[in-house]
Amino acid sequence: MKHKENSILWGVYFGFNESAISMLNYRQLHYFWVVAKTGSIVRACEQLNLTAQTVSGQISLLEAALGVDLFQRVGRRLEMTE
């Protein structure tokens, strides 16, 4: 339980509400990390062995839970927002 409490405190510190933090899951965070690392949904899908619909849908759910856009399109690449 200590880990969950720390996650909620961390999220609230950075401006996310408690209900948004409790809705996060490791799969969404992992997909986010791979997309950020590769700069592309397609390349992330190749590494994760998943469809673009799955990865993009999970990123959208993560963005909705946090209430922020996580990526912006720059040409053909995705870059993280600040």
PDB file with one MODEL, atoms N, CA, C and O in Angstrom:
MODEL        1
ATOM      1  N   MET A   1       0.829  -1.189   0.000  1.00  0.00           N
ATOM      2  CA  MET A   1       0.000   0.000   0.000  1.00  0.00           C
ATOM      3  C   MET A   1       0.874   1.253   0.000  1.00  0.00           C
ATOM      4  O   MET A   1       0.466   2.298  -0.508  1.00  0.00           O
ATOM      5  N   LYS A   2       2.059   1.148   0.563  1.00  0.00           N
ATOM      6  CA  LYS A   2       2.956   2.299   0.633  1.00  0.00           C
ATOM      7  C   LYS A   2       3.279   2.818  -0.773  1.00  0.00           C
ATOM      8  O   LYS A   2       3.322   4.028  -0.994  1.00  0.00           O
ATOM      9  N   HIS A   3       3.505   1.900  -1.722  1.00  0.00           N
ATOM     10  CA  HIS A   3       3.845   2.305  -3.093  1.00  0.00           C
ATOM     11  C   HIS A   3       2.714   3.122  -3.718  1.00  0.00           C
ATOM     12  O   HIS A   3       2.967   4.143  -4.357  1.00  0.00           O
ATOM     13  N   LYS A   4       1.475   2.679  -3.537  1.00  0.00           N
ATOM     14  CA  LYS A   4       0.336   3.403  -4.105  1.00  0.00           C
ATOM     15  C   LYS A   4       0.227   4.794  -3.487  1.00  0.00           C
ATOM     16  O   LYS A   4      -0.042   5.768  -4.190  1.00  0.00           O
ATOM     17  N   GLU A   5       0.437   4.889  -2.171  1.00  0.00           N
ATOM     18  CA  GLU A   5       0.379   6.190  -1.505  1.00  0.00           C
ATOM     19  C   GLU A   5       1.455   7.122  -2.048  1.00  0.00           C
ATOM     20  O   GLU A   5       1.191   8.303  -2.272  1.00  0.00           O
ATOM     21  N   ASN A   6       2.661   6.608  -2.262  1.00  0.00           N
ATOM     22  CA  ASN A   6       3.745   7.424  -2.818  1.00  0.00           C
ATOM     23  C   ASN A   6       3.416   7.885  -4.230  1.00  0.00           C
ATOM     24  O   ASN A   6       3.707   9.026  -4.589  1.00  0.00           O
ATOM     25  N   SER A   7       2.813   7.013  -5.039  1.00  0.00           N
ATOM     26  CA  SER A   7       2.439   7.376  -6.407  1.00  0.00           C
ATOM     27  C   SER A   7       1.410   8.490  -6.414  1.00  0.00           C
ATOM     28  O   SER A   7       1.495   9.424  -7.211  1.00  0.00           O
ATOM     29  N   ILE A   8       0.436   8.384  -5.519  1.00  0.00           N
ATOM     30  CA  ILE A   8      -0.604   9.413  -5.443  1.00  0.00           C
ATOM     31  C   ILE A   8      -0.004  10.733  -4.995  1.00  0.00           C
ATOM     32  O   ILE A   8      -0.329  11.779  -5.556  1.00  0.00           O
ATOM     33  N   LEU A   9       0.870  10.703  -3.989  1.00  0.00           N
ATOM     34  CA  LEU A   9       1.514  11.936  -3.524  1.00  0.00           C
ATOM     35  C   LEU A   9       2.348  12.558  -4.632  1.00  0.00           C
ATOM     36  O   LEU A   9       2.317  13.774  -4.820  1.00  0.00           O
ATOM     37  N   TRP A  10       3.092  11.740  -5.369  1.00  0.00           N
ATOM     38  CA  TRP A  10       3.913  12.235  -6.476  1.00  0.00           C
ATOM     39  C   TRP A  10       3.026  12.886  -7.529  1.00  0.00           C
ATOM     40  O   TRP A  10       3.333  13.971  -8.023  1.00  0.00           O
ATOM     41  N   GLY A  11       1.920  12.217  -7.873  1.00  0.00           N
ATOM     42  CA  GLY A  11       1.016  12.744  -8.897  1.00  0.00           C
ATOM     43  C   GLY A  11       0.363  14.042  -8.481  1.00  0.00           C
ATOM     44  O   GLY A  11       0.253  14.968  -9.284  1.00  0.00           O
ATOM     45  N   VAL A  12      -0.073  14.122  -7.231  1.00  0.00           N
ATOM     46  CA  VAL A  12      -0.706  15.346  -6.738  1.00  0.00           C
ATOM     47  C   VAL A  12       0.310  16.483  -6.727  1.00  0.00           C
ATOM     48  O   VAL A  12      -0.030  17.623  -7.041  1.00  0.00           O
ATOM     49  N   TYR A  13       1.556  16.177  -6.368  1.00  0.00           N
ATOM     50  CA  TYR A  13       2.618  17.182  -6.362  1.00  0.00           C
ATOM     51  C   TYR A  13       2.787  17.798  -7.745  1.00  0.00           C
ATOM     52  O   TYR A  13       3.008  19.003  -7.863  1.00  0.00           O
ATOM     53  N   PHE A  14       2.685  16.986  -8.790  1.00  0.00           N
ATOM     54  CA  PHE A  14       2.855  17.479 -10.151  1.00  0.00           C
ATOM     55  C   PHE A  14       1.561  17.973 -10.774  1.00  0.00           C
ATOM     56  O   PHE A  14       1.520  18.247 -11.973  1.00  0.00           O
ATOM     57  N   GLY A  15       0.505  18.090  -9.980  1.00  0.00           N
ATOM     58  CA  GLY A  15      -0.722  18.710 -10.462  1.00  0.00           C
ATOM     59  C   GLY A  15      -1.784  17.766 -10.978  1.00  0.00           C
ATOM     60  O   GLY A  15      -2.788  18.221 -11.528  1.00  0.00           O
ATOM     61  N   PHE A  16      -1.598  16.461 -10.818  1.00  0.00           N
ATOM     62  CA  PHE A  16      -2.614  15.508 -11.250  1.00  0.00           C
ATOM     63  C   PHE A  16      -3.492  15.165 -10.058  1.00  0.00           C
ATOM     64  O   PHE A  16      -3.006  15.049  -8.933  1.00  0.00           O
ATOM     65  N   ASN A  17      -4.787  15.002 -10.308  1.00  0.00           N
ATOM     66  CA  ASN A  17      -5.663  14.677  -9.181  1.00  0.00           C
ATOM     67  C   ASN A  17      -5.575  13.196  -8.832  1.00  0.00           C
ATOM     68  O   ASN A  17      -5.124  12.375  -9.632  1.00  0.00           O
ATOM     69  N   GLU A  18      -6.011  12.879  -7.633  1.00  0.00           N
ATOM     70  CA  GLU A  18      -5.875  11.519  -7.110  1.00  0.00           C
ATOM     71  C   GLU A  18      -6.610  10.486  -7.953  1.00  0.00           C
ATOM     72  O   GLU A  18      -6.106   9.378  -8.137  1.00  0.00           O
ATOM     73  N   SER A  19      -7.782  10.820  -8.468  1.00  0.00           N
ATOM     74  CA  SER A  19      -8.525   9.842  -9.269  1.00  0.00           C
ATOM     75  C   SER A  19      -7.804   9.547 -10.582  1.00  0.00           C
ATOM     76  O   SER A  19      -7.848   8.415 -11.066  1.00  0.00           O
ATOM     77  N   ALA A  20      -7.145  10.544 -11.163  1.00  0.00           N
ATOM     78  CA  ALA A  20      -6.382  10.312 -12.398  1.00  0.00           C
ATOM     79  C   ALA A  20      -5.221   9.366 -12.131  1.00  0.00           C
ATOM     80  O   ALA A  20      -4.960   8.463 -12.926  1.00  0.00           O
ATOM     81  N   ILE A  21      -4.526   9.564 -11.024  1.00  0.00           N
ATOM     82  CA  ILE A  21      -3.382   8.718 -10.696  1.00  0.00           C
ATOM     83  C   ILE A  21      -3.832   7.282 -10.454  1.00  0.00           C
ATOM     84  O   ILE A  21      -3.153   6.346 -10.876  1.00  0.00           O
ATOM     85  N   SER A  22      -4.956   7.096  -9.787  1.00  0.00           N
ATOM     86  CA  SER A  22      -5.420   5.741  -9.494  1.00  0.00           C
ATOM     87  C   SER A  22      -5.856   5.011 -10.761  1.00  0.00           C
ATOM     88  O   SER A  22      -5.931   3.782 -10.760  1.00  0.00           O
ATOM     89  N   MET A  23      -6.146   5.743 -11.851  1.00  0.00           N
ATOM     90  CA  MET A  23      -6.560   5.120 -13.108  1.00  0.00           C
ATOM     91  C   MET A  23      -5.369   4.703 -13.978  1.00  0.00           C
ATOM     92  O   MET A  23      -5.556   3.991 -14.965  1.00  0.00           O
ATOM     93  N   LEU A  24      -4.166   5.126 -13.636  1.00  0.00           N
ATOM     94  CA  LEU A  24      -2.996   4.784 -14.437  1.00  0.00           C
ATOM     95  C   LEU A  24      -2.680   3.302 -14.296  1.00  0.00           C
ATOM     96  O   LEU A  24      -2.944   2.696 -13.257  1.00  0.00           O
ATOM     97  N   ASN A  25      -2.118   2.729 -15.343  1.00  0.00           N
ATOM     98  CA  ASN A  25      -1.620   1.363 -15.216  1.00  0.00           C
ATOM     99  C   ASN A  25      -0.255   1.270 -15.887  1.00  0.00           C
ATOM    100  O   ASN A  25       0.101   2.092 -16.732  1.00  0.00           O
ATOM    101  N   TYR A  26       0.493   0.257 -15.494  1.00  0.00           N
ATOM    102  CA  TYR A  26       1.862   0.118 -15.982  1.00  0.00           C
ATOM    103  C   TYR A  26       1.922  -0.118 -17.481  1.00  0.00           C
ATOM    104  O   TYR A  26       2.876   0.306 -18.133  1.00  0.00           O
ATOM    105  N   ARG A  27       0.926  -0.783 -18.035  1.00  0.00           N
ATOM    106  CA  ARG A  27       0.918  -1.046 -19.475  1.00  0.00           C
ATOM    107  C   ARG A  27       0.888   0.272 -20.249  1.00  0.00           C
ATOM    108  O   ARG A  27       1.652   0.454 -21.197  1.00  0.00           O
ATOM    109  N   GLN A  28       0.002   1.193 -19.846  1.00  0.00           N
ATOM    110  CA  GLN A  28      -0.079   2.493 -20.519  1.00  0.00           C
ATOM    111  C   GLN A  28       1.235   3.249 -20.384  1.00  0.00           C
ATOM    112  O   GLN A  28       1.704   3.858 -21.345  1.00  0.00           O
ATOM    113  N   LEU A  29       1.826   3.213 -19.206  1.00  0.00           N
ATOM    114  CA  LEU A  29       3.098   3.908 -18.997  1.00  0.00           C
ATOM    115  C   LEU A  29       4.207   3.292 -19.842  1.00  0.00           C
ATOM    116  O   LEU A  29       5.061   4.006 -20.369  1.00  0.00           O
ATOM    117  N   HIS A  30       4.195   1.969 -19.971  1.00  0.00           N
ATOM    118  CA  HIS A  30       5.201   1.296 -20.798  1.00  0.00           C
ATOM    119  C   HIS A  30       5.032   1.681 -22.269  1.00  0.00           C
ATOM    120  O   HIS A  30       6.014   1.979 -22.950  1.00  0.00           O
ATOM    121  N   TYR A  31       3.802   1.676 -22.755  1.00  0.00           N
ATOM    122  CA  TYR A  31       3.550   2.072 -24.139  1.00  0.00           C
ATOM    123  C   TYR A  31       3.991   3.515 -24.366  1.00  0.00           C
ATOM    124  O   TYR A  31       4.605   3.830 -25.385  1.00  0.00           O
ATOM    125  N   PHE A  32       3.676   4.388 -23.414  1.00  0.00           N
ATOM    126  CA  PHE A  32       4.102   5.792 -23.501  1.00  0.00           C
ATOM    127  C   PHE A  32       5.622   5.873 -23.616  1.00  0.00           C
ATOM    128  O   PHE A  32       6.146   6.605 -24.455  1.00  0.00           O
ATOM    129  N   TRP A  33       6.322   5.129 -22.780  1.00  0.00           N
ATOM    130  CA  TRP A  33       7.786   5.153 -22.772  1.00  0.00           C
ATOM    131  C   TRP A  33       8.350   4.693 -24.117  1.00  0.00           C
ATOM    132  O   TRP A  33       9.284   5.306 -24.633  1.00  0.00           O
ATOM    133  N   VAL A  34       7.796   3.624 -24.690  1.00  0.00           N
ATOM    134  CA  VAL A  34       8.298   3.108 -25.968  1.00  0.00           C
ATOM    135  C   VAL A  34       8.013   4.097 -27.096  1.00  0.00           C
ATOM    136  O   VAL A  34       8.868   4.310 -27.956  1.00  0.00           O
ATOM    137  N   VAL A  35       6.831   4.700 -27.106  1.00  0.00           N
ATOM    138  CA  VAL A  35       6.520   5.704 -28.135  1.00  0.00           C
ATOM    139  C   VAL A  35       7.458   6.897 -27.986  1.00  0.00           C
ATOM    140  O   VAL A  35       7.968   7.408 -28.983  1.00  0.00           O
ATOM    141  N   ALA A  36       7.691   7.345 -26.761  1.00  0.00           N
ATOM    142  CA  ALA A  36       8.592   8.480 -26.533  1.00  0.00           C
ATOM    143  C   ALA A  36      10.011   8.139 -26.981  1.00  0.00           C
ATOM    144  O   ALA A  36      10.694   8.974 -27.573  1.00  0.00           O
ATOM    145  N   LYS A  37      10.448   6.928 -26.704  1.00  0.00           N
ATOM    146  CA  LYS A  37      11.798   6.496 -27.062  1.00  0.00           C
ATOM    147  C   LYS A  37      11.976   6.383 -28.573  1.00  0.00           C
ATOM    148  O   LYS A  37      13.008   6.785 -29.109  1.00  0.00           O
ATOM    149  N   THR A  38      10.975   5.839 -29.260  1.00  0.00           N
ATOM    150  CA  THR A  38      11.093   5.632 -30.705  1.00  0.00           C
ATOM    151  C   THR A  38      10.651   6.842 -31.515  1.00  0.00           C
ATOM    152  O   THR A  38      11.074   7.016 -32.658  1.00  0.00           O
ATOM    153  N   GLY A  39       9.792   7.686 -30.920  1.00  0.00           N
ATOM    154  CA  GLY A  39       9.293   8.858 -31.629  1.00  0.00           C
ATOM    155  C   GLY A  39       8.243   8.532 -32.672  1.00  0.00           C
ATOM    156  O   GLY A  39       7.935   9.350 -33.538  1.00  0.00           O
ATOM    157  N   SER A  40       7.685   7.309 -32.579  1.00  0.00           N
ATOM    158  CA  SER A  40       6.743   6.875 -33.610  1.00  0.00           C
ATOM    159  C   SER A  40       5.828   5.778 -33.070  1.00  0.00           C
ATOM    160  O   SER A  40       6.279   4.852 -32.396  1.00  0.00           O
ATOM    161  N   ILE A  41       4.549   5.897 -33.373  1.00  0.00           N
ATOM    162  CA  ILE A  41       3.600   4.837 -33.007  1.00  0.00           C
ATOM    163  C   ILE A  41       3.944   3.555 -33.771  1.00  0.00           C
ATOM    164  O   ILE A  41       3.928   2.466 -33.197  1.00  0.00           O
ATOM    165  N   VAL A  42       4.253   3.685 -35.056  1.00  0.00           N
ATOM    166  CA  VAL A  42       4.547   2.511 -35.891  1.00  0.00           C
ATOM    167  C   VAL A  42       5.763   1.757 -35.359  1.00  0.00           C
ATOM    168  O   VAL A  42       5.719   0.536 -35.213  1.00  0.00           O
ATOM    169  N   ARG A  43       6.851   2.480 -35.067  1.00  0.00           N
ATOM    170  CA  ARG A  43       8.053   1.811 -34.543  1.00  0.00           C
ATOM    171  C   ARG A  43       7.807   1.216 -33.160  1.00  0.00           C
ATOM    172  O   ARG A  43       8.319   0.144 -32.837  1.00  0.00           O
ATOM    173  N   ALA A  44       7.020   1.918 -32.347  1.00  0.00           N
ATOM    174  CA  ALA A  44       6.677   1.387 -31.023  1.00  0.00           C
ATOM    175  C   ALA A  44       5.893   0.082 -31.172  1.00  0.00           C
ATOM    176  O   ALA A  44       6.128  -0.880 -30.442  1.00  0.00           O
ATOM    177  N   CYS A  45       4.964   0.062 -32.123  1.00  0.00           N
ATOM    178  CA  CYS A  45       4.163  -1.142 -32.359  1.00  0.00           C
ATOM    179  C   CYS A  45       5.034  -2.313 -32.798  1.00  0.00           C
ATOM    180  O   CYS A  45       4.805  -3.452 -32.393  1.00  0.00           O
ATOM    181  N   GLU A  46       6.027  -2.028 -33.622  1.00  0.00           N
ATOM    182  CA  GLU A  46       6.946  -3.085 -34.062  1.00  0.00           C
ATOM    183  C   GLU A  46       7.692  -3.667 -32.870  1.00  0.00           C
ATOM    184  O   GLU A  46       7.846  -4.884 -32.770  1.00  0.00           O
ATOM    185  N   GLN A  47       8.156  -2.811 -31.967  1.00  0.00           N
ATOM    186  CA  GLN A  47       8.883  -3.286 -30.785  1.00  0.00           C
ATOM    187  C   GLN A  47       7.974  -4.019 -29.811  1.00  0.00           C
ATOM    188  O   GLN A  47       8.374  -5.013 -29.205  1.00  0.00           O
ATOM    189  N   LEU A  48       6.750  -3.525 -29.663  1.00  0.00           N
ATOM    190  CA  LEU A  48       5.817  -4.103 -28.698  1.00  0.00           C
ATOM    191  C   LEU A  48       5.042  -5.289 -29.263  1.00  0.00           C
ATOM    192  O   LEU A  48       4.396  -6.032 -28.525  1.00  0.00           O
ATOM    193  N   ASN A  49       5.115  -5.456 -30.585  1.00  0.00           N
ATOM    194  CA  ASN A  49       4.372  -6.512 -31.266  1.00  0.00           C
ATOM    195  C   ASN A  49       2.859  -6.340 -31.071  1.00  0.00           C
ATOM    196  O   ASN A  49       2.140  -7.298 -30.789  1.00  0.00           O
ATOM    197  N   LEU A  50       2.404  -5.104 -31.227  1.00  0.00           N
ATOM    198  CA  LEU A  50       0.995  -4.755 -31.064  1.00  0.00           C
ATOM    199  C   LEU A  50       0.528  -3.944 -32.265  1.00  0.00           C
ATOM    200  O   LEU A  50       1.342  -3.485 -33.066  1.00  0.00           O
ATOM    201  N   THR A  51      -0.782  -3.771 -32.386  1.00  0.00           N
ATOM    202  CA  THR A  51      -1.327  -2.956 -33.471  1.00  0.00           C
ATOM    203  C   THR A  51      -1.264  -1.474 -33.097  1.00  0.00           C
ATOM    204  O   THR A  51      -1.203  -1.118 -31.920  1.00  0.00           O
ATOM    205  N   ALA A  52      -1.281  -0.629 -34.110  1.00  0.00           N
ATOM    206  CA  ALA A  52      -1.280   0.822 -33.885  1.00  0.00           C
ATOM    207  C   ALA A  52      -2.535   1.241 -33.130  1.00  0.00           C
ATOM    208  O   ALA A  52      -2.487   2.148 -32.298  1.00  0.00           O
ATOM    209  N   GLN A  53      -3.645   0.593 -33.412  1.00  0.00           N
ATOM    210  CA  GLN A  53      -4.899   0.916 -32.734  1.00  0.00           C
ATOM    211  C   GLN A  53      -4.782   0.671 -31.226  1.00  0.00           C
ATOM    212  O   GLN A  53      -5.279   1.469 -30.431  1.00  0.00           O
ATOM    213  N   THR A  54      -4.138  -0.411 -30.832  1.00  0.00           N
ATOM    214  CA  THR A  54      -3.970  -0.726 -29.412  1.00  0.00           C
ATOM    215  C   THR A  54      -3.103   0.310 -28.720  1.00  0.00           C
ATOM    216  O   THR A  54      -3.486   0.850 -27.682  1.00  0.00           O
ATOM    217  N   VAL A  55      -1.938   0.590 -29.287  1.00  0.00           N
ATOM    218  CA  VAL A  55      -1.000   1.522 -28.654  1.00  0.00           C
ATOM    219  C   VAL A  55      -1.578   2.926 -28.624  1.00  0.00           C
ATOM    220  O   VAL A  55      -1.540   3.592 -27.589  1.00  0.00           O
ATOM    221  N   SER A  56      -2.105   3.374 -29.737  1.00  0.00           N
ATOM    222  CA  SER A  56      -2.645   4.726 -29.791  1.00  0.00           C
ATOM    223  C   SER A  56      -3.850   4.881 -28.870  1.00  0.00           C
ATOM    224  O   SER A  56      -4.036   5.938 -28.267  1.00  0.00           O
ATOM    225  N   GLY A  57      -4.669   3.840 -28.757  1.00  0.00           N
ATOM    226  CA  GLY A  57      -5.812   3.880 -27.847  1.00  0.00           C
ATOM    227  C   GLY A  57      -5.387   3.981 -26.392  1.00  0.00           C
ATOM    228  O   GLY A  57      -5.990   4.720 -25.613  1.00  0.00           O
ATOM    229  N   GLN A  58      -4.352   3.240 -26.027  1.00  0.00           N
ATOM    230  CA  GLN A  58      -3.867   3.289 -24.644  1.00  0.00           C
ATOM    231  C   GLN A  58      -3.207   4.633 -24.330  1.00  0.00           C
ATOM    232  O   GLN A  58      -3.331   5.138 -23.214  1.00  0.00           O
ATOM    233  N   ILE A  59      -2.512   5.210 -25.302  1.00  0.00           N
ATOM    234  CA  ILE A  59      -1.924   6.545 -25.110  1.00  0.00           C
ATOM    235  C   ILE A  59      -3.048   7.566 -24.929  1.00  0.00           C
ATOM    236  O   ILE A  59      -2.948   8.458 -24.086  1.00  0.00           O
ATOM    237  N   SER A  60      -4.109   7.436 -25.713  1.00  0.00           N
ATOM    238  CA  SER A  60      -5.255   8.350 -25.583  1.00  0.00           C
ATOM    239  C   SER A  60      -5.909   8.238 -24.210  1.00  0.00           C
ATOM    240  O   SER A  60      -6.282   9.250 -23.617  1.00  0.00           O
ATOM    241  N   LEU A  61      -6.050   7.014 -23.701  1.00  0.00           N
ATOM    242  CA  LEU A  61      -6.616   6.827 -22.361  1.00  0.00           C
ATOM    243  C   LEU A  61      -5.719   7.449 -21.297  1.00  0.00           C
ATOM    244  O   LEU A  61      -6.208   8.046 -20.338  1.00  0.00           O
ATOM    245  N   LEU A  62      -4.412   7.309 -21.466  1.00  0.00           N
ATOM    246  CA  LEU A  62      -3.464   7.906 -20.522  1.00  0.00           C
ATOM    247  C   LEU A  62      -3.572   9.424 -20.554  1.00  0.00           C
ATOM    248  O   LEU A  62      -3.595  10.068 -19.506  1.00  0.00           O
ATOM    249  N   GLU A  63      -3.638   9.998 -21.751  1.00  0.00           N
ATOM    250  CA  GLU A  63      -3.791  11.449 -21.878  1.00  0.00           C
ATOM    251  C   GLU A  63      -5.097  11.923 -21.239  1.00  0.00           C
ATOM    252  O   GLU A  63      -5.127  12.962 -20.579  1.00  0.00           O
ATOM    253  N   ALA A  64      -6.168  11.165 -21.437  1.00  0.00           N
ATOM    254  CA  ALA A  64      -7.462  11.540 -20.854  1.00  0.00           C
ATOM    255  C   ALA A  64      -7.413  11.474 -19.331  1.00  0.00           C
ATOM    256  O   ALA A  64      -7.959  12.345 -18.655  1.00  0.00           O
ATOM    257  N   ALA A  65      -6.765  10.451 -18.792  1.00  0.00           N
ATOM    258  CA  ALA A  65      -6.667  10.308 -17.336  1.00  0.00           C
ATOM    259  C   ALA A  65      -5.869  11.449 -16.725  1.00  0.00           C
ATOM    260  O   ALA A  65      -6.193  11.930 -15.640  1.00  0.00           O
ATOM    261  N   LEU A  66      -4.821  11.882 -17.426  1.00  0.00           N
ATOM    262  CA  LEU A  66      -3.967  12.958 -16.911  1.00  0.00           C
ATOM    263  C   LEU A  66      -4.487  14.340 -17.276  1.00  0.00           C
ATOM    264  O   LEU A  66      -4.138  15.330 -16.633  1.00  0.00           O
ATOM    265  N   GLY A  67      -5.324  14.408 -18.311  1.00  0.00           N
ATOM    266  CA  GLY A  67      -5.867  15.691 -18.740  1.00  0.00           C
ATOM    267  C   GLY A  67      -4.870  16.558 -19.486  1.00  0.00           C
ATOM    268  O   GLY A  67      -4.981  17.784 -19.486  1.00  0.00           O
ATOM    269  N   VAL A  68      -3.888  15.916 -20.125  1.00  0.00           N
ATOM    270  CA  VAL A  68      -2.872  16.655 -20.887  1.00  0.00           C
ATOM    271  C   VAL A  68      -2.545  15.897 -22.172  1.00  0.00           C
ATOM    272  O   VAL A  68      -2.716  14.680 -22.245  1.00  0.00           O
ATOM    273  N   ASP A  69      -2.071  16.633 -23.187  1.00  0.00           N
ATOM    274  CA  ASP A  69      -1.529  15.998 -24.384  1.00  0.00           C
ATOM    275  C   ASP A  69      -0.090  15.619 -24.080  1.00  0.00           C
ATOM    276  O   ASP A  69       0.684  16.455 -23.614  1.00  0.00           O
ATOM    277  N   LEU A  70       0.276  14.375 -24.335  1.00  0.00           N
ATOM    278  CA  LEU A  70       1.628  13.908 -24.037  1.00  0.00           C
ATOM    279  C   LEU A  70       2.569  14.049 -25.221  1.00  0.00           C
ATOM    280  O   LEU A  70       3.783  14.140 -25.040  1.00  0.00           O
ATOM    281  N   PHE A  71       2.021  14.068 -26.432  1.00  0.00           N
ATOM    282  CA  PHE A  71       2.844  14.151 -27.635  1.00  0.00           C
ATOM    283  C   PHE A  71       2.323  15.235 -28.564  1.00  0.00           C
ATOM    284  O   PHE A  71       1.137  15.565 -28.565  1.00  0.00           O
ATOM    285  N   GLN A  72       3.240  15.777 -29.351  1.00  0.00           N
ATOM    286  CA  GLN A  72       2.861  16.663 -30.448  1.00  0.00           C
ATOM    287  C   GLN A  72       3.539  16.138 -31.701  1.00  0.00           C
ATOM    288  O   GLN A  72       4.647  15.604 -31.646  1.00  0.00           O
ATOM    289  N   ARG A  73       2.870  16.292 -32.818  1.00  0.00           N
ATOM    290  CA  ARG A  73       3.408  15.824 -34.086  1.00  0.00           C
ATOM    291  C   ARG A  73       4.340  16.887 -34.661  1.00  0.00           C
ATOM    292  O   ARG A  73       3.966  18.052 -34.794  1.00  0.00           O
ATOM    293  N   VAL A  74       5.552  16.470 -34.997  1.00  0.00           N
ATOM    294  CA  VAL A  74       6.543  17.346 -35.624  1.00  0.00           C
ATOM    295  C   VAL A  74       6.995  16.626 -36.887  1.00  0.00           C
ATOM    296  O   VAL A  74       7.822  15.715 -36.844  1.00  0.00           O
ATOM    297  N   GLY A  75       6.431  17.057 -38.016  1.00  0.00           N
ATOM    298  CA  GLY A  75       6.685  16.328 -39.260  1.00  0.00           C
ATOM    299  C   GLY A  75       6.075  14.942 -39.144  1.00  0.00           C
ATOM    300  O   GLY A  75       4.877  14.796 -38.902  1.00  0.00           O
ATOM    301  N   ARG A  76       6.908  13.929 -39.319  1.00  0.00           N
ATOM    302  CA  ARG A  76       6.429  12.545 -39.206  1.00  0.00           C
ATOM    303  C   ARG A  76       6.735  11.940 -37.846  1.00  0.00           C
ATOM    304  O   ARG A  76       6.414  10.778 -37.596  1.00  0.00           O
ATOM    305  N   ARG A  77       7.350  12.714 -36.970  1.00  0.00           N
ATOM    306  CA  ARG A  77       7.727  12.206 -35.648  1.00  0.00           C
ATOM    307  C   ARG A  77       6.775  12.694 -34.568  1.00  0.00           C
ATOM    308  O   ARG A  77       6.095  13.708 -34.725  1.00  0.00           O
ATOM    309  N   LEU A  78       6.744  11.959 -33.484  1.00  0.00           N
ATOM    310  CA  LEU A  78       6.028  12.394 -32.291  1.00  0.00           C
ATOM    311  C   LEU A  78       7.067  12.852 -31.278  1.00  0.00           C
ATOM    312  O   LEU A  78       8.050  12.154 -31.028  1.00  0.00           O
ATOM    313  N   GLU A  79       6.849  14.008 -30.706  1.00  0.00           N
ATOM    314  CA  GLU A  79       7.735  14.498 -29.654  1.00  0.00           C
ATOM    315  C   GLU A  79       6.908  14.743 -28.407  1.00  0.00           C
ATOM    316  O   GLU A  79       5.744  15.137 -28.480  1.00  0.00           O
ATOM    317  N   MET A  80       7.528  14.506 -27.266  1.00  0.00           N
ATOM    318  CA  MET A  80       6.825  14.735 -26.009  1.00  0.00           C
ATOM    319  C   MET A  80       6.584  16.218 -25.810  1.00  0.00           C
ATOM    320  O   MET A  80       7.419  17.053 -26.157  1.00  0.00           O
ATOM    321  N   THR A  81       5.427  16.531 -25.246  1.00  0.00           N
ATOM    322  CA  THR A  81       5.138  17.919 -24.895  1.00  0.00           C
ATOM    323  C   THR A  81       5.866  18.243 -23.599  1.00  0.00           C
ATOM    324  O   THR A  81       6.321  17.347 -22.888  1.00  0.00           O
ATOM    325  N   GLU A  82       5.970  19.517 -23.302  1.00  0.00           N
ATOM    326  CA  GLU A  82       6.657  19.919 -22.067  1.00  0.00           C
ATOM    327  C   GLU A  82       5.693  20.068 -20.939  1.00  0.00           C
ATOM    328  O   GLU A  82       6.095  20.401 -19.824  1.00  0.00           O
TER     329      GLU A  82
ENDMDL
END
